[in-house]
């Protein structure tokens, strides 16, 4: 029912910023919470942030709080992840998915995964 596509990744130096976008197709997207996850080689998927269906509630991992900001524009079928003060440990493939609640941090509760966008932060 929903297709997602991530973009906005790239290579930046430590302390830099990136804004990731998760663009959806399918009108039912507006009913879902959306989460951002990341995965680096040899590691399991890690929760980063999530936002509820209308953007009124958000959820951040400790590693993201204070540096990252999640938002959404349902009129544009897009969820954003603004990443500031990037650190080398933020290097990972970032991807988004849909769920029934922004409170979920387990990726098993998410569906309609995108293909991901690579973020690389140099020291």
Secondary structure, DSSP 8 states (H G I E B T S, - for coil): --EEEEE--EEEETT--EEEEEEEESGGGGGSEEEEEEE-TTS--EEEEEE-TTSS-EEE-TTTTTTEEEEEEGGGTEEEEEE-S--GGG-EEEEEEEES-TT--SGGG-BS----EEEEEE-
